[in-house]
Amino acid sequence: MKTFNKDIIIALMFIAGIWSFISGQFIISTVLFASAAIYSNIVTRAKPIG
């Protein structure tokens, strides 16, 4: 269940980044895309192996 919540957070950040890019707010969209990518990497690396 926790993975599902984290996927929703990443998806919302990505969608908000696309929306702000379309709106012309390029700095905000860059921050949102970068935070989604970093958060996604942190989530995938935090999983135990096995």
PDB file with one MODEL, atoms N, CA, C and O in Angstrom:
MODEL        1
ATOM      1  N   MET A   1       0.817  -1.204   0.000  1.00  0.00           N
ATOM      2  CA  MET A   1       0.000   0.000   0.000  1.00  0.00           C
ATOM      3  C   MET A   1       0.853   1.257   0.000  1.00  0.00           C
ATOM      4  O   MET A   1       0.474   2.259  -0.607  1.00  0.00           O
ATOM      5  N   LYS A   2       2.005   1.222   0.675  1.00  0.00           N
ATOM      6  CA  LYS A   2       2.861   2.399   0.715  1.00  0.00           C
ATOM      7  C   LYS A   2       3.413   2.732  -0.667  1.00  0.00           C
ATOM      8  O   LYS A   2       3.554   3.905  -1.012  1.00  0.00           O
ATOM      9  N   THR A   3       3.724   1.712  -1.458  1.00  0.00           N
ATOM     10  CA  THR A   3       4.237   1.947  -2.798  1.00  0.00           C
ATOM     11  C   THR A   3       3.194   2.643  -3.657  1.00  0.00           C
ATOM     12  O   THR A   3       3.532   3.502  -4.471  1.00  0.00           O
ATOM     13  N   PHE A   4       1.937   2.282  -3.482  1.00  0.00           N
ATOM     14  CA  PHE A   4       0.857   2.908  -4.243  1.00  0.00           C
ATOM     15  C   PHE A   4       0.772   4.393  -3.927  1.00  0.00           C
ATOM     16  O   PHE A   4       0.592   5.206  -4.834  1.00  0.00           O
ATOM     17  N   ASN A   5       0.898   4.762  -2.648  1.00  0.00           N
ATOM     18  CA  ASN A   5       0.851   6.173  -2.256  1.00  0.00           C
ATOM     19  C   ASN A   5       2.030   6.945  -2.821  1.00  0.00           C
ATOM     20  O   ASN A   5       1.879   8.092  -3.243  1.00  0.00           O
ATOM     21  N   LYS A   6       3.206   6.324  -2.832  1.00  0.00           N
ATOM     22  CA  LYS A   6       4.385   6.993  -3.369  1.00  0.00           C
ATOM     23  C   LYS A   6       4.261   7.178  -4.876  1.00  0.00           C
ATOM     24  O   LYS A   6       4.700   8.194  -5.414  1.00  0.00           O
ATOM     25  N   ASP A   7       3.670   6.213  -5.554  1.00  0.00           N
ATOM     26  CA  ASP A   7       3.450   6.344  -6.991  1.00  0.00           C
ATOM     27  C   ASP A   7       2.482   7.480  -7.294  1.00  0.00           C
ATOM     28  O   ASP A   7       2.648   8.190  -8.287  1.00  0.00           O
ATOM     29  N   ILE A   8       1.485   7.653  -6.455  1.00  0.00           N
ATOM     30  CA  ILE A   8       0.533   8.741  -6.647  1.00  0.00           C
ATOM     31  C   ILE A   8       1.228  10.089  -6.469  1.00  0.00           C
ATOM     32  O   ILE A   8       0.972  11.020  -7.233  1.00  0.00           O
ATOM     33  N   ILE A   9       2.098  10.204  -5.476  1.00  0.00           N
ATOM     34  CA  ILE A   9       2.815  11.458  -5.244  1.00  0.00           C
ATOM     35  C   ILE A   9       3.702  11.793  -6.435  1.00  0.00           C
ATOM     36  O   ILE A   9       3.731  12.939  -6.884  1.00  0.00           O
ATOM     37  N   ILE A  10       4.428  10.798  -6.950  1.00  0.00           N
ATOM     38  CA  ILE A  10       5.300  11.025  -8.102  1.00  0.00           C
ATOM     39  C   ILE A  10       4.477  11.422  -9.324  1.00  0.00           C
ATOM     40  O   ILE A  10       4.862  12.329 -10.061  1.00  0.00           O
ATOM     41  N   ALA A  11       3.356  10.754  -9.542  1.00  0.00           N
ATOM     42  CA  ALA A  11       2.502  11.075 -10.687  1.00  0.00           C
ATOM     43  C   ALA A  11       1.923  12.485 -10.577  1.00  0.00           C
ATOM     44  O   ALA A  11       1.846  13.204 -11.574  1.00  0.00           O
ATOM     45  N   LEU A  12       1.520  12.878  -9.381  1.00  0.00           N
ATOM     46  CA  LEU A  12       0.973  14.226  -9.200  1.00  0.00           C
ATOM     47  C   LEU A  12       2.026  15.295  -9.442  1.00  0.00           C
ATOM     48  O   LEU A  12       1.730  16.331 -10.037  1.00  0.00           O
ATOM     49  N   MET A  13       3.262  15.055  -8.987  1.00  0.00           N
ATOM     50  CA  MET A  13       4.334  16.012  -9.249  1.00  0.00           C
ATOM     51  C   MET A  13       4.603  16.118 -10.746  1.00  0.00           C
ATOM     52  O   MET A  13       4.823  17.212 -11.265  1.00  0.00           O
ATOM     53  N   PHE A  14       4.586  14.981 -11.440  1.00  0.00           N
ATOM     54  CA  PHE A  14       4.829  14.975 -12.883  1.00  0.00           C
ATOM     55  C   PHE A  14       3.719  15.702 -13.636  1.00  0.00           C
ATOM     56  O   PHE A  14       3.995  16.493 -14.538  1.00  0.00           O
ATOM     57  N   ILE A  15       2.474  15.438 -13.271  1.00  0.00           N
ATOM     58  CA  ILE A  15       1.340  16.099 -13.931  1.00  0.00           C
ATOM     59  C   ILE A  15       1.357  17.600 -13.649  1.00  0.00           C
ATOM     60  O   ILE A  15       1.076  18.404 -14.538  1.00  0.00           O
ATOM     61  N   ALA A  16       1.685  17.976 -12.414  1.00  0.00           N
ATOM     62  CA  ALA A  16       1.779  19.403 -12.098  1.00  0.00           C
ATOM     63  C   ALA A  16       2.917  20.054 -12.883  1.00  0.00           C
ATOM     64  O   ALA A  16       2.799  21.209 -13.291  1.00  0.00           O
ATOM     65  N   GLY A  17       4.010  19.333 -13.098  1.00  0.00           N
ATOM     66  CA  GLY A  17       5.105  19.854 -13.903  1.00  0.00           C
ATOM     67  C   GLY A  17       4.690  20.072 -15.343  1.00  0.00           C
ATOM     68  O   GLY A  17       5.036  21.090 -15.942  1.00  0.00           O
ATOM     69  N   ILE A  18       3.957  19.134 -15.902  1.00  0.00           N
ATOM     70  CA  ILE A  18       3.466  19.296 -17.276  1.00  0.00           C
ATOM     71  C   ILE A  18       2.510  20.476 -17.361  1.00  0.00           C
ATOM     72  O   ILE A  18       2.575  21.266 -18.303  1.00  0.00           O
ATOM     73  N   TRP A  19       1.630  20.598 -16.388  1.00  0.00           N
ATOM     74  CA  TRP A  19       0.657  21.685 -16.389  1.00  0.00           C
ATOM     75  C   TRP A  19       1.348  23.051 -16.288  1.00  0.00           C
ATOM     76  O   TRP A  19       0.974  23.991 -16.990  1.00  0.00           O
ATOM     77  N   SER A  20       2.347  23.157 -15.420  1.00  0.00           N
ATOM     78  CA  SER A  20       3.040  24.431 -15.293  1.00  0.00           C
ATOM     79  C   SER A  20       3.897  24.717 -16.519  1.00  0.00           C
ATOM     80  O   SER A  20       4.099  25.884 -16.858  1.00  0.00           O
ATOM     81  N   PHE A  21       4.406  23.690 -17.195  1.00  0.00           N
ATOM     82  CA  PHE A  21       5.158  23.894 -18.435  1.00  0.00           C
ATOM     83  C   PHE A  21       4.249  24.437 -19.529  1.00  0.00           C
ATOM     84  O   PHE A  21       4.635  25.341 -20.271  1.00  0.00           O
ATOM     85  N   ILE A  22       3.044  23.889 -19.630  1.00  0.00           N
ATOM     86  CA  ILE A  22       2.084  24.370 -20.625  1.00  0.00           C
ATOM     87  C   ILE A  22       1.661  25.808 -20.305  1.00  0.00           C
ATOM     88  O   ILE A  22       1.417  26.610 -21.206  1.00  0.00           O
ATOM     89  N   SER A  23       1.579  26.119 -19.009  1.00  0.00           N
ATOM     90  CA  SER A  23       1.167  27.467 -18.601  1.00  0.00           C
ATOM     91  C   SER A  23       2.267  28.502 -18.798  1.00  0.00           C
ATOM     92  O   SER A  23       2.003  29.702 -18.711  1.00  0.00           O
ATOM     93  N   GLY A  24       3.492  28.063 -19.061  1.00  0.00           N
ATOM     94  CA  GLY A  24       4.581  28.990 -19.285  1.00  0.00           C
ATOM     95  C   GLY A  24       5.430  29.261 -18.059  1.00  0.00           C
ATOM     96  O   GLY A  24       6.287  30.144 -18.089  1.00  0.00           O
ATOM     97  N   GLN A  25       5.216  28.535 -17.000  1.00  0.00           N
ATOM     98  CA  GLN A  25       5.990  28.713 -15.769  1.00  0.00           C
ATOM     99  C   GLN A  25       7.132  27.697 -15.769  1.00  0.00           C
ATOM    100  O   GLN A  25       7.056  26.651 -15.125  1.00  0.00           O
ATOM    101  N   PHE A  26       8.186  28.031 -16.505  1.00  0.00           N
ATOM    102  CA  PHE A  26       9.240  27.062 -16.781  1.00  0.00           C
ATOM    103  C   PHE A  26      10.100  26.757 -15.555  1.00  0.00           C
ATOM    104  O   PHE A  26      10.576  25.631 -15.408  1.00  0.00           O
ATOM    105  N   ILE A  27      10.306  27.731 -14.678  1.00  0.00           N
ATOM    106  CA  ILE A  27      11.121  27.482 -13.485  1.00  0.00           C
ATOM    107  C   ILE A  27      10.394  26.518 -12.550  1.00  0.00           C
ATOM    108  O   ILE A  27      11.008  25.599 -12.008  1.00  0.00           O
ATOM    109  N   ILE A  28       9.104  26.720 -12.362  1.00  0.00           N
ATOM    110  CA  ILE A  28       8.330  25.835 -11.489  1.00  0.00           C
ATOM    111  C   ILE A  28       8.258  24.432 -12.073  1.00  0.00           C
ATOM    112  O   ILE A  28       8.372  23.448 -11.343  1.00  0.00           O
ATOM    113  N   SER A  29       8.072  24.336 -13.378  1.00  0.00           N
ATOM    114  CA  SER A  29       7.993  23.012 -13.998  1.00  0.00           C
ATOM    115  C   SER A  29       9.324  22.286 -13.888  1.00  0.00           C
ATOM    116  O   SER A  29       9.344  21.072 -13.686  1.00  0.00           O
ATOM    117  N   THR A  30      10.438  23.001 -14.017  1.00  0.00           N
ATOM    118  CA  THR A  30      11.746  22.380 -13.872  1.00  0.00           C
ATOM    119  C   THR A  30      11.939  21.844 -12.455  1.00  0.00           C
ATOM    120  O   THR A  30      12.450  20.739 -12.268  1.00  0.00           O
ATOM    121  N   VAL A  31      11.534  22.617 -11.473  1.00  0.00           N
ATOM    122  CA  VAL A  31      11.650  22.181 -10.074  1.00  0.00           C
ATOM    123  C   VAL A  31      10.773  20.956  -9.827  1.00  0.00           C
ATOM    124  O   VAL A  31      11.199  20.026  -9.142  1.00  0.00           O
ATOM    125  N   LEU A  32       9.563  20.938 -10.369  1.00  0.00           N
ATOM    126  CA  LEU A  32       8.665  19.803 -10.164  1.00  0.00           C
ATOM    127  C   LEU A  32       9.189  18.541 -10.840  1.00  0.00           C
ATOM    128  O   LEU A  32       9.135  17.459 -10.256  1.00  0.00           O
ATOM    129  N   PHE A  33       9.699  18.672 -12.076  1.00  0.00           N
ATOM    130  CA  PHE A  33      10.260  17.508 -12.763  1.00  0.00           C
ATOM    131  C   PHE A  33      11.477  16.971 -12.018  1.00  0.00           C
ATOM    132  O   PHE A  33      11.632  15.758 -11.869  1.00  0.00           O
ATOM    133  N   ALA A  34      12.337  17.867 -11.553  1.00  0.00           N
ATOM    134  CA  ALA A  34      13.538  17.439 -10.831  1.00  0.00           C
ATOM    135  C   ALA A  34      13.173  16.777  -9.508  1.00  0.00           C
ATOM    136  O   ALA A  34      13.764  15.760  -9.144  1.00  0.00           O
ATOM    137  N   SER A  35      12.214  17.334  -8.787  1.00  0.00           N
ATOM    138  CA  SER A  35      11.825  16.735  -7.510  1.00  0.00           C
ATOM    139  C   SER A  35      11.155  15.378  -7.719  1.00  0.00           C
ATOM    140  O   SER A  35      11.333  14.472  -6.905  1.00  0.00           O
ATOM    141  N   ALA A  36      10.394  15.230  -8.787  1.00  0.00           N
ATOM    142  CA  ALA A  36       9.782  13.929  -9.074  1.00  0.00           C
ATOM    143  C   ALA A  36      10.850  12.892  -9.396  1.00  0.00           C
ATOM    144  O   ALA A  36      10.754  11.745  -8.960  1.00  0.00           O
ATOM    145  N   ALA A  37      11.867  13.286 -10.157  1.00  0.00           N
ATOM    146  CA  ALA A  37      12.934  12.350 -10.505  1.00  0.00           C
ATOM    147  C   ALA A  37      13.758  11.962  -9.282  1.00  0.00           C
ATOM    148  O   ALA A  37      14.075  10.787  -9.095  1.00  0.00           O
ATOM    149  N   ILE A  38      14.103  12.931  -8.458  1.00  0.00           N
ATOM    150  CA  ILE A  38      14.898  12.643  -7.260  1.00  0.00           C
ATOM    151  C   ILE A  38      14.096  11.791  -6.287  1.00  0.00           C
ATOM    152  O   ILE A  38      14.618  10.815  -5.749  1.00  0.00           O
ATOM    153  N   TYR A  39      12.840  12.142  -6.055  1.00  0.00           N
ATOM    154  CA  TYR A  39      11.999  11.368  -5.137  1.00  0.00           C
ATOM    155  C   TYR A  39      11.810   9.938  -5.642  1.00  0.00           C
ATOM    156  O   TYR A  39      11.802   8.992  -4.855  1.00  0.00           O
ATOM    157  N   SER A  40      11.659   9.789  -6.949  1.00  0.00           N
ATOM    158  CA  SER A  40      11.502   8.458  -7.528  1.00  0.00           C
ATOM    159  C   SER A  40      12.754   7.615  -7.290  1.00  0.00           C
ATOM    160  O   SER A  40      12.653   6.433  -6.959  1.00  0.00           O
ATOM    161  N   ASN A  41      13.932   8.217  -7.456  1.00  0.00           N
ATOM    162  CA  ASN A  41      15.174   7.489  -7.195  1.00  0.00           C
ATOM    163  C   ASN A  41      15.323   7.119  -5.732  1.00  0.00           C
ATOM    164  O   ASN A  41      15.793   6.027  -5.413  1.00  0.00           O
ATOM    165  N   ILE A  42      14.933   8.006  -4.848  1.00  0.00           N
ATOM    166  CA  ILE A  42      15.025   7.713  -3.418  1.00  0.00           C
ATOM    167  C   ILE A  42      14.096   6.573  -3.044  1.00  0.00           C
ATOM    168  O   ILE A  42      14.467   5.705  -2.254  1.00  0.00           O
ATOM    169  N   VAL A  43      12.893   6.564  -3.602  1.00  0.00           N
ATOM    170  CA  VAL A  43      11.913   5.518  -3.303  1.00  0.00           C
ATOM    171  C   VAL A  43      12.393   4.169  -3.806  1.00  0.00           C
ATOM    172  O   VAL A  43      12.268   3.166  -3.102  1.00  0.00           O
ATOM    173  N   THR A  44      12.937   4.130  -5.007  1.00  0.00           N
ATOM    174  CA  THR A  44      13.363   2.834  -5.571  1.00  0.00           C
ATOM    175  C   THR A  44      14.611   2.317  -4.878  1.00  0.00           C
ATOM    176  O   THR A  44      14.768   1.102  -4.760  1.00  0.00           O
ATOM    177  N   ARG A  45      15.501   3.175  -4.415  1.00  0.00           N
ATOM    178  CA  ARG A  45      16.712   2.718  -3.749  1.00  0.00           C
ATOM    179  C   ARG A  45      16.457   2.323  -2.302  1.00  0.00           C
ATOM    180  O   ARG A  45      17.249   1.578  -1.725  1.00  0.00           O
ATOM    181  N   ALA A  46      15.372   2.803  -1.703  1.00  0.00           N
ATOM    182  CA  ALA A  46      15.086   2.499  -0.315  1.00  0.00           C
ATOM    183  C   ALA A  46      14.485   1.112  -0.119  1.00  0.00           C
ATOM    184  O   ALA A  46      14.383   0.642   1.014  1.00  0.00           O
ATOM    185  N   LYS A  47      14.086   0.447  -1.206  1.00  0.00           N
ATOM    186  CA  LYS A  47      13.487  -0.878  -1.086  1.00  0.00           C
ATOM    187  C   LYS A  47      14.555  -1.917  -0.718  1.00  0.00           C
ATOM    188  O   LYS A  47      15.647  -1.895  -1.285  1.00  0.00           O
ATOM    189  N   PRO A  48      14.266  -2.804   0.200  1.00  0.00           N
ATOM    190  CA  PRO A  48      15.234  -3.854   0.526  1.00  0.00           C
ATOM    191  C   PRO A  48      15.355  -4.867  -0.611  1.00  0.00           C
ATOM    192  O   PRO A  48      14.386  -5.143  -1.318  1.00  0.00           O
ATOM    193  N   ILE A  49      16.533  -5.402  -0.772  1.00  0.00           N
ATOM    194  CA  ILE A  49      16.783  -6.379  -1.833  1.00  0.00           C
ATOM    195  C   ILE A  49      16.379  -7.747  -1.339  1.00  0.00           C
ATOM    196  O   ILE A  49      16.724  -8.144  -0.226  1.00  0.00           O
ATOM    197  N   GLY A  50      15.633  -8.480  -2.182  1.00  0.00           N
ATOM    198  CA  GLY A  50      15.275  -9.845  -1.833  1.00  0.00           C
ATOM    199  C   GLY A  50      13.902  -9.987  -1.505  1.00  0.00           C
ATOM    200  O   GLY A  50      13.454 -11.089  -1.188  1.00  0.00           O
TER     201      GLY A  50
ENDMDL
END
